[in-house]
Amino acid sequence: MANRRDSRIEPSFEGPPQARSSAGLSVNEEDRVVPSNRKASAKRKPAKGKSSRVKRGRSRRGLFGVLGRLFYWCFVLAIWGGIAVAGIVIYYGAKMPAATTWSIPDRAPNIKIVSADGQLLANRGMSGGEAVGLHEMSPYIPEAVIAIEDRRFYSHFGIDPIGLSRAMVTNVLGGHFSQGGSTLTQQLAKNLFLTPDRTLERKVQEVLLALWLEHKHTKDQILEMYLNRVYFGSGAYGVEAASRRYFGKSARDVTLSEAALLAGLLKAPSRLSPARDPKAAEERSQLVLAAMRDEGKISAKELTSAMSAPATRAPSYWTGSENYVADTIMEELPDLIGDVRGDIVIDSTVDLNLQKLAEQSIRRLIDDSGKKLNVSQGALVSIDDSGAVRAMVGGYDYSTSQFDRASEARRQPGSAFKPFVYMAALEAGRTPDSIRNDAPIKIGNWTPDNYGGKYFGKVTLATALAKSLNSVAAQLTMEVGPNAVVEAAHRMGIQSDLTANTSIALGTSEVTPLELTSAYVPFANCGYKPDIH
């Protein structure tokens, strides 16, 4: 046995298997493993508790192994995902102009038109309202917008990873795109530079521009720009335009419930507009109020008070007759100052109190006598002796008809045209005391009868004008000639084309109320004709 252990036996692959087995691979009895020892060992039972610890150890090792593999693959996927995102950003970012060339585009200019005493008549321009400083507007407005649109606005860097992740999860679980996860900075970037298309390229550009905005401007500056440019529906861009449009007041005076309604519009300005769906607008505003309470911006008492007294929408923004004045001013503006490149304020000559009285007069007359006279519209113009337009109403209700009958509608003035006939007669040598026979006359096929068929015989020209006698006006026109009457009317301020015939004495040629009133000013101004303005 010793010799076998001390000497090395080389394996041989020659000969039959039996020979190889018996020659060098036989098992000696001393080399056998006693199986009884394993059986004895197997029969021994482990101590109670030791087995459970072994099982728990194995369970932990299995759990840690699964978690480790999961963490490993998540880490790998995160790296590759990061590389993919970086590649996309670089690819689409390379298509954008160099960041050194980026600049904030000018806000659409607002044209603020005020009355003679400085009261607002109307805002015109693409924005519909002037820009208001962040600290000038009601503090409820920025607080409401941040609470419902971007509650981490003052803590993120232009992109909100938490909000973005939540939006992605919501969209995946919902099976469709319902949330965008855009911050206020991203929304501003989109409004300033991008189209509303929902593409990957546009989203990447939005992120890059948001980061640039955060780098170049403070949070307050970004918020102010956003609030003065964002769309609130009904043609209103910016909080001032929206406040005027919906509440008839400045953004400086907006209440808590009104601010909540404005903030609620940002999600869907057209669909949630109080002009279109008051109930939906109110429901959304209550969500805004609840969000403000959650963020600690308002107290429970303020929440209860605001919910019990919802915002009251003002009458239609376009109802006031002062809008007729604003439209006329806007038509004249290009000839006066050229292109408007920034916010401007236009001081008008209109007296807002007189304007309101003129509007009430038109409405009262039509309400009382419109059906009897078969009239549904009217116009009124008031001009003082300096030529300043003090009031101008172009119709019954601007919101239902923007056609300005005061400056655009041409109608036959009738007997209101007779002063120009008498002016031509006086210039031709007649005097107020000249006598004419008020009696029926016939001029060709035309018979200018007096109103009511009553005639007064011999009367002075002063009396004939005072009584508006048709026959005398026709006689004077025949004496001086229709051309002389037309020329006199044009010199006084009538701009419309006039037909030079005998019937012009009774105002058969059409003119506008504005030019007719303008032509009357010299009569009240000792013959002096001022520029109408």
Helices and strands as residue ranges (DSSP letters): H 2-6, H 17-24, G 29-31, H 35-43, H 50-93, G 99-101, E 111-114, E 120-124, H 140-149, H 161-174, H 184-193, H 200-216, H 219-229, H 239-247, G 251-253, H 256-265, H 278-294, H 300-308, H 322-337, E 344-347, H 352-373, E 380-383, E 389-393, G 414-417, H 418-427, E 435-438, G 451-453, E 457-460, H 461-466, H 470-480, H 482-492, G 502-506, H 513-520, G 521-524
